[in-house]
Amino acid sequence: MDIEKLINLSQKPKIFEKSETAFWDDPHISKKMLEAHLNPDWDAASRKFSTIDASVKWLNEDIFPNKDIKILDLGCGPGLYASRLAKLDYSVTGIDYSQRSINYATRKAEENNLDIKYIYQDYLTINFEAEFDVIMLIFCDFGALTNKERNILLRKIYKALKPGGLLIFDVFTDKNRDESDLGRTWAIKENGFWSKEPYVALTETFLYQEKDTFLDQTIVMTEKEINIYRLFNHFYTKSTIGNILNKFAYKDHNYYSDVTGKKYKDESKTITVITKK
Ligand SMILES: C[S@@+](CC[C@H](N)C(=O)[O-])C[C@H]1O[C@@H](n2cnc3c(N)ncnc32)[C@H](O)[C@@H]1O
């Protein structure tokens, strides 16, 4: 075993320093992720189905202006929102860079005769112009972006929205995690989440206080290799997210506690933002 490599990898990296290894699109991890997405009772890769149903009900009844709108779901995963929205007769496009999720979503849409366009693509590379009435990015993916990626995405979404179109997304707040989450854990598995080979996983959580960002870093050691996975999460407040949206010319921001439309409170663990082009 390359102990020196292990020692180097276990250091706290610079904020938003990426790991080389694929996460969402890794063949093994994406299989485990799809199982998590499709578990109706887990708030893991997707929210519980009861929450997703409540979200779609709220969006349909209180937020969307009419049935003729075009919706773009970024990071759509296996299409849990897209399929429910298409059943309500909305025109939906879903984009995701997990090939496994896109394949599953496409197959389900065919089986259920739903007219949904699924695209396997990195959403940071979209290039639509005034095409959508609503763009969604659900389950706090926004906070995993570096500041540079976030800015690219906000510009691209703005361009992709029709005038007056809505951007709907959620982020974690500083009430979601605190310093009690910092520290190290380990796991040893024959065939677990991180690899189908037997592995030891060393996970450490770091906080970048000045940047409001947590990192969950996992080093996975199998007989053959050592891989590292870094999942950053930037948390926001109403004012930090509002100021960023102002810079990109979004207007009329509305804040909720979650994607079912609950009223925002200071102790909310997430903020759902609905803002307008
Ligand atoms: C936390 S899951 C949420 C999935 C879905 N929005 C839901 O709530 O059911 C994040 C999804 O975003 C996708 N994703 C992450 N970064 C992406 C990117 N840059 N481009 C496209 N998809 C991305 C992942 O593959 C994953 O399916």
The ligand as an SDF file (V2000), in Angstrom:
LIG
                    3D

 27 29  0  0  0  0  0  0  0  0999 V2000
  -28.8960   15.0750   -5.3790 C   0  0  0  0  0  0  0  0  0  0  0  0
  -29.3050   14.4040   -6.9690 S   0  0  0  0  0  0  0  0  0  0  0  0
  -30.8980   15.1180   -7.2270 C   0  0  0  0  0  0  0  0  0  0  0  0
  -31.6740   14.5250   -8.3660 C   0  0  0  0  0  0  0  0  0  0  0  0
  -33.0600   15.1330   -8.6180 C   0  0  0  0  0  0  0  0  0  0  0  0
  -32.9840   16.5590   -8.8060 N   0  0  0  0  0  0  0  0  0  0  0  0
  -33.9860   14.7840   -7.4930 C   0  0  0  0  0  0  0  0  0  0  0  0
  -34.1340   15.6060   -6.5740 O   0  0  0  0  0  0  0  0  0  0  0  0
  -34.5670   13.6980   -7.5290 O   0  0  0  0  0  0  0  0  0  0  0  0
  -28.2560   15.3630   -8.0490 C   0  0  0  0  0  0  0  0  0  0  0  0
  -28.3600   14.9870   -9.5130 C   0  0  0  0  0  0  0  0  0  0  0  0
  -27.6490   15.9640  -10.2720 O   0  0  0  0  0  0  0  0  0  0  0  0
  -26.8460   15.3340  -11.2320 C   0  0  0  0  0  0  0  0  0  0  0  0
  -25.7300   16.2530  -11.5200 N   0  0  0  0  0  0  0  0  0  0  0  0
  -24.8150   16.7340  -10.6410 C   0  0  0  0  0  0  0  0  0  0  0  0
  -23.9970   17.6060  -11.2660 N   0  0  0  0  0  0  0  0  0  0  0  0
  -24.3930   17.6490  -12.5720 C   0  0  0  0  0  0  0  0  0  0  0  0
  -23.9430   18.3550  -13.7200 C   0  0  0  0  0  0  0  0  0  0  0  0
  -22.8910   19.1790  -13.6510 N   0  0  0  0  0  0  0  0  0  0  0  0
  -24.5830   18.1730  -14.8890 N   0  0  0  0  0  0  0  0  0  0  0  0
  -25.6590   17.3220  -14.9670 C   0  0  0  0  0  0  0  0  0  0  0  0
  -26.1260   16.6270  -13.9180 N   0  0  0  0  0  0  0  0  0  0  0  0
  -25.5150   16.7930  -12.7310 C   0  0  0  0  0  0  0  0  0  0  0  0
  -26.4420   14.0090  -10.6130 C   0  0  0  0  0  0  0  0  0  0  0  0
  -26.0960   13.0510  -11.5810 O   0  0  0  0  0  0  0  0  0  0  0  0
  -27.7130   13.6460   -9.8460 C   0  0  0  0  0  0  0  0  0  0  0  0
  -28.5990   12.9060  -10.6470 O   0  0  0  0  0  0  0  0  0  0  0  0
  1  2  1  0
  2  3  1  0
  2 10  1  0
  3  4  1  0
  4  5  1  0
  5  6  1  0
  5  7  1  0
  7  8  2  0
  7  9  1  0
 10 11  1  0
 11 12  1  0
 11 26  1  0
 12 13  1  0
 13 14  1  0
 13 24  1  0
 14 15  1  0
 14 23  1  0
 15 16  2  0
 16 17  1  0
 17 18  1  0
 17 23  2  0
 18 19  1  0
 18 20  2  0
 20 21  1  0
 21 22  2  0
 22 23  1  0
 24 25  1  0
 24 26  1  0
 26 27  1  0
M  CHG  2   2   1   9  -1
M  END
$$$$
